[in-house]
């Protein structure tokens, strides 16, 4: 969450910049040791637990400010620190994006209503300084067929990217798989924001585009950890700032937008989804394992 536009980590949401897709590159790796990975699993367990807990509270009449407070309290009660509080001036534990809000939705007192679709995006820090990042969609009451389909296709698109992860593959393989699937279903990929490496810092290299060409960008090596978090629009892909709060990004055509996110480890033989939990949604039919 609170991710910077690609490709320059640290830019503000109002300064989007299009990344260039280049030839294959060798990764200047941020690979983690087994000891580091155990600490990251602890962070991932807290952040996935937040999204398990909050599900029963995401219902009509509840404000996003209330959801944010519940998430904040859960993180603290489980020994973590809400990573977003104080980050570049942001003052909330979560980003909660409703309907046409693409990302960085600021919690407020407006109650949710039937038919809304909601993304809750959470990042935590453990007491010893390791980050975990995860987000999930929630449907409020009986949503439209179009809204349900958008959320489901976005979930599957994320997994199409995840199953590309293995040593020797390239970041472009991930983006290509996501783009091919989502656009093949009639949706569009937001290009101004991307996934990112994670570890002892909120945002590390590599940057993970959700579109691209196979065989391009950095080569994946064991021990790399990064997020895969496509933002997919029902309409056109263009986005814009909402108002002057400096954070909220919405679809330019006011169409619905959805996002799912997992933190993924490159293993010696494939991938491990670090932010899966017992209550995570069922895997798509084409996914045979959460760890390879």
C-alpha positions in Angstrom: 0.0 0.0 0.0 0.9 3.7 -0.3 3.0 2.5 -3.2 4.7 5.0 -5.4 4.1 5.3 -9.1 6.5 3.3 -11.3 9.3 3.5 -11.8 10.5 6.0 -9.2 9.9 4.8 -5.6 9.3 7.8 -3.4 7.4 10.0 -5.9 4.0 11.2 -4.8 0.8 9.9 -6.4 0.2 13.1 -8.3 3.5 12.6 -10.2 2.9 9.5 -12.4 5.6 8.4 -14.7 5.5 5.6 -17.3 8.2 3.0 -16.9 10.2 1.7 -19.9 10.2 -2.0 -20.7 13.7 -3.0 -21.7 15.6 -6.1 -22.5 16.4 -8.8 -20.0 18.5 -7.6 -17.1 20.4 -9.3 -14.3 19.0 -8.5 -10.9 21.0 -6.5 -8.4 19.4 -8.8 -5.9 17.8 -8.1 -2.5 17.7 -11.8 -1.8 16.8 -12.7 1.8 18.5 -15.4 3.9 16.5 -18.2 5.6 16.7 -16.3 8.9 15.4 -13.1 7.3 12.6 -15.0 5.6 11.4 -16.4 9.0 11.1 -12.8 10.2 9.2 -11.9 7.1 6.8 -14.8 7.6 6.0 -13.4 11.0 5.2 -10.0 9.4 3.1 -11.7 6.7 1.2 -13.7 9.4 0.1 -10.5 11.1 -0.9 -8.7 7.9 -2.9 -11.6 6.6 -4.5 -12.0 10.0 -5.7 -8.4 9.8 -7.6 -9.2 6.5 -9.1 -12.3 8.0 -10.3 -10.4 11.1 -11.8 -7.5 9.2 -13.9 -9.5 6.8 -16.9 -9.9 9.2 -16.9 -6.1 9.8 -17.0 -5.0 6.2 -20.7 -4.6 5.9 -23.4 -2.0 5.1 -23.5 0.9 7.6 -19.9 0.5 8.8 -17.5 3.4 8.0 -14.1 2.9 6.6 -12.8 4.9 9.6 -14.2 2.2 11.9 -12.6 -0.5 9.8 -9.3 1.3 9.9 -9.4 1.5 13.7 -10.2 -2.2 14.0 -7.2 -3.0 11.8 -4.9 -0.7 13.8 -5.9 -2.3 17.0 -5.4 -5.8 15.7 -1.9 -5.0 14.4 -0.9 -3.5 17.8 -2.5 -6.3 19.8 -0.5 -8.8 17.7 2.9 -7.2 18.3 3.1 -5.2 15.1 3.3 -1.5 14.1 1.0 0.0 11.4 3.5 0.9 8.7 1.5 3.6 7.1 0.9 5.8 10.1 3.3 8.7 9.6 4.5 7.5 6.2 5.1 10.7 4.2 2.4 12.4 6.3 -0.3 9.7 6.0 -2.2 9.2 9.3 -4.0 5.9 9.0 -3.2 2.2 9.4 -4.9 1.2 6.1 -5.8 2.3 2.7 -9.5 1.5 2.0 -10.5 2.0 -1.6 -14.2 1.9 -2.5 -15.8 1.4 -6.0 -13.9 3.7 -8.5 -11.1 4.5 -6.1 -8.1 2.7 -7.5 -5.7 3.0 -4.5 -4.7 5.0 -1.5 -8.3 5.6 -0.4 -8.3 7.5 3.0 -10.5 6.0 5.7 -13.4 8.3 6.5 -16.8 8.4 8.3 -19.0 7.7 5.3 -20.8 4.4 5.8 -20.5 1.6 3.3 -23.7 0.5 1.5 -25.0 -2.5 -0.3 -23.4 -3.0 -3.7 -20.1 -1.4 -2.8 -16.8 -3.2 -3.6 -14.0 -2.5 -1.2 -10.2 -3.0 -1.2 -8.5 -3.1 2.2 -4.8 -2.7 1.9 -2.6 -3.2 5.0 1.2 -3.0 5.7 2.7 -3.9 9.0 6.2 -3.7 10.6 7.3 -6.3 13.2 9.1 -5.0 16.3 12.4 -6.1 14.7 11.7 -4.0 11.6 10.4 -6.4 8.9 7.5 -5.5 6.7 4.5 -7.5 5.5 2.0 -6.2 2.8 -1.3 -7.7 1.7 -4.7 -6.5 0.3 -8.0 -8.1 -0.4 -11.4 -7.3 -2.0 -14.7 -7.4 -0.1 -18.2 -7.3 -1.7 -20.8 -5.5 0.4 -24.2 -7.3 0.2 -25.5 -8.3 -3.2 -23.2 -6.6 -5.8 -23.8 -6.3 -9.5 -22.7 -9.1 -11.8 -20.2 -6.7 -13.3 -18.7 -5.8 -9.9 -18.4 -9.5 -8.9 -16.8 -10.4 -12.2 -14.3 -7.5 -11.9 -13.2 -8.7 -8.4 -13.0 -12.3 -9.5 -11.0 -11.6 -12.7 -8.6 -9.4 -10.7 -8.0 -12.2 -8.2 -7.3 -14.7 -11.0 -5.1 -12.1 -12.8 -2.9 -11.8 -9.7 -2.6 -15.6 -9.6 -1.7 -15.8 -13.3 1.2 -13.6 -12.3 2.2 -15.5 -9.2 2.4 -18.9 -11.0 5.1 -17.4 -13.4 7.4 -16.9 -10.4 10.5 -19.2 -10.5 14.3 -18.9 -10.7 15.3 -17.9 -14.2 12.0 -16.3 -15.1 11.8 -12.6 -15.6 9.6 -9.8 -14.2 8.3 -9.3 -17.6 6.8 -12.8 -17.6 4.7 -11.8 -14.5 3.4 -8.6 -16.1 2.7 -10.3 -19.4 0.6 -13.0 -17.8 -1.4 -10.6 -15.8 -2.0 -8.2 -18.8 -2.8 -11.0 -21.3 -5.4 -12.5 -19.0 -7.1 -9.3 -17.8 -7.2 -7.6 -21.2 -8.5 -10.8 -22.7 -11.4 -10.5 -20.3 -12.2 -7.0 -21.5 -10.6 -5.1 -18.6 -7.7 -2.7 -18.4 -4.5 -2.6 -16.3 -3.5 0.5 -14.3 0.1 1.3 -15.3 1.0 4.2 -13.0 1.4 1.9 -10.0 3.2 -1.4 -9.5 4.3 -4.0 -7.1 7.6 -3.8 -5.2 10.3 -5.6 -3.3 9.8 -5.7 0.4 11.8 -6.6 3.5 13.5 -4.2 5.9 12.1 -1.4 3.9 8.6 -0.6 2.9 9.5 -0.3 -0.8 12.6 -2.1 -2.2 13.7 -3.2 -5.6 12.5 -4.8 -7.8 9.5 -2.9 -9.2 6.9 -5.4 -10.4 4.9 -4.1 -13.4 1.5 -5.7 -14.1 1.9 -5.5 -17.8 4.8 -6.2 -20.2 6.6 -8.6 -22.5 7.8 -12.0 -21.6 11.6 -12.4 -21.1 12.2 -8.8 -20.3 13.3 -6.9 -17.1 15.1 -8.5 -14.2 15.8 -12.2 -13.9 14.3 -13.8 -10.7 16.6 -15.5 -8.3 15.9 -17.5 -5.1 15.4 -15.3 -2.0 13.8 -12.4 -3.8 10.6 -11.2 -2.1 8.1 -8.8 -3.7 4.5 -8.0 -4.0 2.2 -8.8 -6.9 -0.8 -6.5 -6.7 -2.6 -5.7 -10.0 -5.0 -2.8 -10.1 -7.6 -3.6 -12.8 -10.3 -1.3 -14.1 -13.7 -2.2 -15.6 -13.3 0.7 -18.0 -10.3 2.5 -19.4 -6.9 2.3 -17.7 -6.4 6.0 -17.1 -6.4 7.3 -13.5 -6.3 10.7 -11.8 -5.9 12.3 -8.5 -9.1 12.8 -6.5 -9.4 16.3 -5.0 -6.3 17.7 -3.3 -5.7 15.2 -0.5 -2.4 14.1 -2.1 -3.3 10.4 -1.9 -6.5 9.2 -3.4 -6.4 7.9 -7.0 -9.6 7.2 -8.9 -10.4 5.9 -12.4 -10.6 8.8 -14.9 -13.9 7.5 -16.4 -15.4 6.7 -13.0 -15.5 3.0 -13.7 -15.1 0.4 -11.0 -11.6 -0.7 -10.0 -10.3 -3.7 -8.1 -7.0 -4.9 -6.6 -5.7 -8.0 -4.9 -2.2 -8.4 -3.4 0.1 -11.0 -2.1 3.7 -11.0 -1.0 5.6 -13.7 -2.9 9.0 -15.3 -2.3 11.1 -16.8 -5.1 12.1 -20.3 -3.9 14.8 -22.6 -5.3 12.1 -24.4 -7.4 9.3 -21.8 -7.8 7.4 -19.6 -5.4 5.9 -19.3 -1.9 3.0 -17.0 -1.2 3.9 -15.6 2.1 0.7 -13.8 2.9 -1.7 -16.7 2.5 -3.7 -17.7 5.5 -6.3 -20.3 6.5 -9.1 -17.9 5.5 -7.7 -16.7 2.2 -10.1 -17.2 -0.7 -9.9 -20.5 -2.5 -7.3 -20.8 -5.2 -8.3 -20.5 -8.9 -8.8 -23.8 -10.6 -5.6 -23.4 -12.7 -3.4 -23.1 -9.5 -2.3 -26.4 -8.1 -0.2 -25.2 -5.2 0.5 -22.3 -2.9 4.2 -23.2 -2.7 6.3 -24.8 -5.5 
